[in-house]
């Protein structure tokens, strides 16, 4: 029975070593996942901030274009009014 007891003891020792190795592996995987999540979160925040800044610039440009369009429309309306007025007045001959 001593051979059997020795074999059982060796199996138990191997099982405990395997359990410790698996626990250590799980711990390291969890740490890597935590680090990866933190890195991705920072990258996401950076991308989000960059996109927000680009959106603000685009909105500013949109306002500038709307103002330029309104000014052009007013100038065109004034020019049309002047042309109509010039065509409506009889020429001095």
ABEGO torsion letter per residue (X at the ends): XAAAAAAAAAAAAAAAAAAAAAAAAAAAAAAAAAAAAAAAAAAAAAAAAAAAAAAAAAAAAAAAAAAAAAAAAAAAAAAAAAAAAAAABBBBX
